[in-house]
Each structure stands twice: as C-alpha cells, then as structure tokens.
Amino acid sequence: AHVFATDIAPRALEIASSNAERHSLAGRMTFHLGDLVEPVPEPVHLIAANLPYVASHEIPMLEPEIRMYEPREALDGGEDGLAVIRRLLDSAAGQLVPGGAMLLEMDPRQIEEATAHAGERFDGAIVRAVPDLTGRDRVLVVQTR
C-alpha cells in the first residue's frame, strides 16, 4: 500500500515523516501540506481521519492535558463539532475508488447527523457506525459501491 498523508500543519507533517522514517515506511508514504483530501493526487481506496470534532463551546471543559497542550485547530470542530467532518464528506466522494471506504472518528453524539450527511453525499454507499470498546458508536464508515 502507498499512503498519502495530509495535514494543514507543517510541524505535524514533519513529525509524521520522522515517524515513517523511524519505522522504515518512508518509501511507502507521501506527505502533503494541504486541507483534507485537496492535495491527494489520485483517487484512493481508503480515507482514515481523526478530524477536529469537539464543539467550540466544549473546549474549555476538556481535560487540562488536552485543552492546554493540543493545538486548538486539532480540536475545534466548530459550533456542533461537525464543521470539518462535513467539509471532508462534501469533498471526498470523488476521491474514493468504487468499493473504497472512509473511516472517521467522532463523538458518539454526532454519529446520527454525520451518517445522514454522508448518505446525502455518497449516493448508494453503505454508511454505518462502529462502536468503540465501551459500546458507543465512535467511527463512521462510508463504503462506496
């Protein structure tokens, strides 16, 4: 497999590249500075993302070790936490090959709305939620046909 890794933060890409080198994966990965799937040069089989999904007003209530040390842009998903997730769903349909899939981690409270949005954007796709180890729906799966 070849991985296209994207991020809007140059430092995040530097760290990811260093990790790829350390684990002997650098030859199988290409790192792109840019927003979501915009810099990906070709359709892919899998998109996996852990995007910002915390609602803006909930950030002050996060644990100090998260709130104080994680970059806000890595946490803040807008008013309802789905702003960046919606943007990815809006732009990713043309980036998946037939039979491809997208996996998105999110707050279990967001799964229902995100599922509906994905269903509108990916005609004929299988859209479902996968629970985490506590049984709460945590990952949205969109599989194209």
C-alpha positions in Angstrom: 0.0 0.0 0.0 1.0 3.6 -0.6 -0.2 6.2 1.9 -0.9 9.9 1.2 -0.7 11.7 4.5 -2.2 15.3 4.6 -2.3 18.0 7.2 -2.6 21.7 7.4 0.1 21.9 10.0 3.7 21.7 8.7 5.0 20.6 12.1 2.5 17.7 12.1 3.8 16.5 8.8 7.4 16.8 10.0 6.7 14.6 12.9 4.7 12.1 10.8 7.6 12.0 8.3 10.1 11.3 11.1 7.9 8.5 12.4 7.7 7.0 9.0 11.5 7.1 8.7 11.9 5.5 12.1 9.5 2.7 11.2 11.0 2.1 7.8 7.8 3.2 6.0 9.1 6.4 4.3 9.2 4.8 0.9 5.5 3.9 1.2 4.3 7.3 2.2 4.0 10.7 0.6 3.3 13.8 2.8 1.3 16.7 1.5 0.7 20.1 3.1 -2.9 21.0 2.5 -6.5 20.8 3.5 -8.2 17.4 3.8 -8.2 15.5 0.5 -7.4 18.5 -1.7 -3.7 17.7 -2.1 -4.2 14.0 -2.7 -3.2 13.4 -6.4 -5.4 10.5 -7.3 -8.5 8.5 -6.0 -7.7 6.2 -3.1 -9.1 3.0 -1.6 -9.2 4.3 2.0 -9.5 7.6 3.7 -9.0 7.4 7.5 -9.3 10.6 9.6 -9.4 11.7 13.2 -10.5 15.3 12.5 -11.3 18.0 15.0 -14.7 17.1 16.4 -15.1 18.9 19.7 -17.7 21.6 19.7 -16.1 25.0 20.2 -18.1 25.7 23.4 -16.9 22.4 24.9 -13.2 23.0 24.5 -12.9 24.9 27.9 -14.4 21.7 29.6 -11.8 19.3 28.2 -9.2 17.7 30.5 -6.3 20.1 31.1 -3.8 17.8 29.5 -5.8 18.0 26.2 -7.0 21.6 26.4 -3.7 23.1 27.4 -1.3 21.2 25.1 -3.2 20.2 21.9 -3.4 22.9 19.2 -6.9 24.4 19.1 -7.1 23.7 15.3 -6.7 20.0 16.1 -9.7 20.0 18.5 -12.1 22.7 17.4 -14.8 21.3 15.1 -17.0 24.4 15.1 -20.3 25.1 16.6 -21.5 21.5 16.7 -18.2 19.8 16.2 -19.0 18.6 12.7 -17.7 21.5 10.6 -14.5 19.9 9.4 -16.2 16.4 9.1 -18.9 17.9 6.9 -16.2 19.5 4.7 -14.5 16.2 4.3 -17.7 14.4 3.4 -18.5 17.1 0.9 -15.1 16.8 -0.9 -14.3 13.1 -0.6 -16.8 11.4 -2.8 -14.7 11.9 -5.9 -11.6 10.8 -4.1 -12.6 7.3 -3.3 -12.4 4.5 -5.9 -15.5 2.3 -6.3 -15.5 -0.1 -3.4 -13.4 2.3 -1.3 -14.1 3.3 2.2 -13.8 6.2 4.6 -13.4 5.9 8.4 -14.0 8.9 10.6 -13.6 9.1 14.3 -16.1 11.4 16.1 -18.1 12.0 19.2 -20.9 9.4 19.6 -23.4 12.2 19.9 -22.5 13.2 16.3 -22.9 9.9 14.5 -26.6 10.3 13.6 -26.1 13.7 11.9 -22.9 12.7 10.2 -24.5 9.4 8.9 -27.3 11.5 7.4 -24.8 13.9 5.8 -22.7 11.1 4.4 -25.8 9.4 3.0 -26.6 12.6 1.1 -23.1 13.0 -0.3 -22.3 9.4 -1.2 -25.1 8.1 -3.4 -25.6 4.3 -2.9 -22.9 4.0 -0.3 -23.2 1.8 2.8 -23.0 4.1 5.7 -22.8 2.7 9.3 -21.3 3.3 12.7 -18.8 1.1 14.5 -18.8 1.2 18.3 -15.7 1.7 20.5 -14.7 -0.7 23.3 -17.3 0.9 25.6 -20.1 0.1 23.0 -20.6 3.7 22.0 -20.8 4.5 18.2 -17.4 6.2 17.6 -16.4 5.6 14.0 -18.4 6.5 10.9 -17.8 4.1 8.0 -18.7 5.1 4.4 -18.2 2.3 1.8 -18.7 3.2 -1.8 -20.1 0.7 -4.4 
